[in-house]
Amino acid sequence: MSFLVYIIYSPSLDQYYIGHTEDIQDRIFRHKNSGSKSTKKANDWVLKFTEEFAIKSEAMKRELEIKSKKSRKYIERLVSSIG
């Protein structure tokens, strides 16, 4: 079992969202349909980045590391690093 840190993007909001999950397809579906507090304002979320971890705590730590940067430029560099 693996855990993913992911970054999704909403063109209509021009916003990124960072999270972690075990099931990326289900999580994207939920963001687009029922959403979370942070993503319910749009339904056009697109997966832009994933990073895989073997242990949930590592994924959670990486998610917090990305969020703590509070930098759109940092997020955009991560997204562009995958091609």
PERAVEN-V939833 format. One record per pair of residues at least 6 apart in sequence whose ideal C-beta (glycine too) atoms are under 8 Angstrom apart, sorted by the first residue. I is the first residue (numbers start at 0). J is the second residue. D is the distance in whole Angstrom. If there is no record, write none. Layout:
i = <I/I>
j = <J/J>
d = <D/D>
This chain:
i = <0/1/1/1/1/2/2/2/2/2/2/2/2/2/2/3/3/3/3/3/3/3/3/3/4/4/4/4/4/4/4/4/4/4/5/5/5/5/5/5/5/5/5/5/6/6/6/6/6/6/6/6/6/6/6/7/7/7/7/7/7/7/7/7/7/8/8/8/8/8/8/8/9/9/9/9/9/9/9/10/10/11/11/12/12/14/15/15/15/15/16/16/16/16/17/17/17/17/18/18/19/19/19/19/19/20/21/23/23/27/27/29/30/30/31/31/31/32/33/34/34/38/47/47/48/48/48/50/50/52/52/65/65/65/68>
j = <21/21/51/52/53/19/20/21/51/52/53/54/55/57/58/19/20/21/23/49/50/51/52/58/17/18/19/49/50/52/58/61/62/65/17/18/19/20/23/26/46/48/49/50/15/16/17/46/47/48/49/65/74/77/78/15/16/18/27/30/38/44/45/46/47/14/15/16/44/45/47/78/16/38/40/41/43/44/45/43/45/41/43/40/41/41/47/71/74/78/30/37/38/44/62/65/66/74/26/62/55/58/59/61/62/26/55/46/49/44/46/35/38/44/42/43/44/42/39/40/42/44/78/81/77/78/81/58/61/58/61/73/74/77/74>
d = <7/8/5/7/6/6/7/6/7/5/7/7/5/7/4/6/6/8/5/5/7/6/7/7/7/7/5/7/5/7/5/5/5/7/7/6/7/7/6/7/6/6/5/8/6/7/5/8/5/4/8/8/6/7/6/7/5/8/7/6/8/4/6/6/6/7/5/8/7/5/5/7/8/7/8/4/5/5/8/6/7/5/5/6/5/8/7/7/5/8/7/6/6/7/6/5/6/7/7/6/8/4/6/8/5/4/8/7/7/7/6/8/5/5/5/8/6/7/7/8/8/6/5/8/5/5/6/8/6/4/7/7/7/7/8>
